[in-house]
């Protein structure tokens, strides 16, 4: 994928989870353009918590895509798998504990 392919996107959002014992972690990557830069937003932590956040700003798409791909490779090497993001319990919560939903029998 090259920088020109991203021109039609408002943002890219990837969500990863590592649920292999003893881990219960998530990692979210969001790549979005701005008027003056490209923002790479990272959020990570234990599933069911807001976790931590960090923003990196890049001047060009190629720089941002290189960092985005590097972080994807690193997450996959560390046992994370891509999946769909959890539904938000409310507009104010960052993540929802999917294990609790599974245990309660709700979809």
C-alpha positions as CSV (number, residue, x, y, z in Angstrom):
1,X,0.0,0.0,0.0
2,X,1.4,3.4,-0.9
3,X,0.7,6.9,0.3
4,X,-1.6,7.7,-2.6
5,X,-4.0,4.8,-1.6
6,X,-4.6,6.6,1.7
7,X,-5.9,9.8,0.1
8,X,-9.5,8.4,0.0
9,X,-9.5,7.5,3.7
10,X,-10.6,9.7,6.6
11,X,-8.7,7.5,9.0
12,X,-7.5,3.9,9.5
13,X,-8.3,2.1,12.8
14,X,-6.8,-1.3,13.8
15,X,-7.6,-3.1,17.0
16,X,-5.5,-6.0,18.4
17,X,-5.9,-8.3,21.4
18,X,-3.6,-10.7,23.1
19,X,-5.6,-13.1,25.2
20,X,-3.1,-15.9,25.5
21,X,-2.7,-16.7,29.2
22,X,-1.7,-14.9,31.3
23,X,-2.3,-11.8,29.0
24,X,-5.5,-9.9,28.6
25,X,-4.2,-6.9,26.6
26,X,-5.5,-4.7,23.8
27,X,-3.7,-2.3,21.4
28,X,-5.4,0.1,19.1
29,X,-3.7,2.1,16.2
30,X,-5.4,5.0,14.5
31,X,-3.9,6.8,11.5
32,X,-5.6,10.0,10.5
33,X,-4.8,13.1,8.4
34,X,-4.9,16.6,9.7
35,X,-4.4,19.9,7.9
36,X,-0.7,20.1,8.7
37,X,0.4,16.6,9.7
38,X,-0.6,12.9,9.9
39,X,-1.5,11.7,13.4
40,X,-0.7,8.2,14.6
41,X,-2.7,7.6,17.8
42,X,-1.9,4.5,20.0
43,X,-3.9,3.2,22.8
44,X,-2.9,0.1,24.9
45,X,-3.6,-1.6,28.2
46,X,-5.6,-4.4,29.9
47,X,-8.9,-5.4,28.3
48,X,-11.7,-3.6,30.3
49,X,-9.6,-0.5,31.1
50,X,-9.0,2.8,29.2
51,X,-5.3,2.0,29.1
52,X,-2.6,4.4,28.1
53,X,-2.4,6.7,25.0
54,X,0.2,8.3,22.9
55,X,0.1,10.4,19.8
56,X,2.9,10.7,17.2
57,X,2.8,13.4,14.5
58,X,4.3,12.9,11.0
59,X,4.9,15.5,8.3
60,X,4.2,13.1,5.4
61,X,2.1,10.0,4.7
62,X,5.1,7.8,3.8
63,X,6.6,8.5,7.2
64,X,3.4,7.8,9.0
65,X,2.7,4.6,7.0
66,X,6.2,3.3,7.8
67,X,5.7,3.8,11.5
68,X,2.1,2.3,11.3
69,X,3.4,-0.8,9.6
70,X,6.3,-1.2,12.0
71,X,3.9,-1.1,15.0
72,X,1.6,-3.7,13.3
73,X,4.5,-6.0,12.7
74,X,5.6,-5.6,16.3
75,X,2.2,-6.3,17.7
76,X,1.8,-9.5,15.6
77,X,5.2,-10.7,16.7
78,X,4.3,-10.2,20.4
79,X,1.2,-12.5,20.1
80,X,-1.5,-10.0,19.3
81,X,-4.2,-10.8,16.8
82,X,-6.4,-8.4,14.9
83,X,-10.1,-8.4,15.8
84,X,-13.1,-6.1,15.7
85,X,-13.1,-3.5,18.5
86,X,-15.3,-4.1,21.5
87,X,-18.6,-2.2,21.6
88,X,-18.6,0.7,23.9
89,X,-20.8,0.4,27.0
90,X,-21.5,4.2,26.8
91,X,-20.0,7.2,25.0
92,X,-17.7,7.8,27.9
93,X,-16.0,4.4,28.3
94,X,-13.0,3.5,26.2
95,X,-13.3,-0.3,26.1
96,X,-15.7,-3.0,27.2
97,X,-14.7,-6.2,28.9
98,X,-15.6,-8.8,26.2
99,X,-14.9,-11.7,28.6
100,X,-17.7,-10.5,30.9
101,X,-20.1,-10.4,28.0
102,X,-19.2,-13.9,27.0
103,X,-19.6,-15.2,30.5
104,X,-23.1,-13.6,30.8
105,X,-24.2,-15.3,27.6
106,X,-25.1,-12.0,25.9
107,X,-24.0,-11.5,22.2
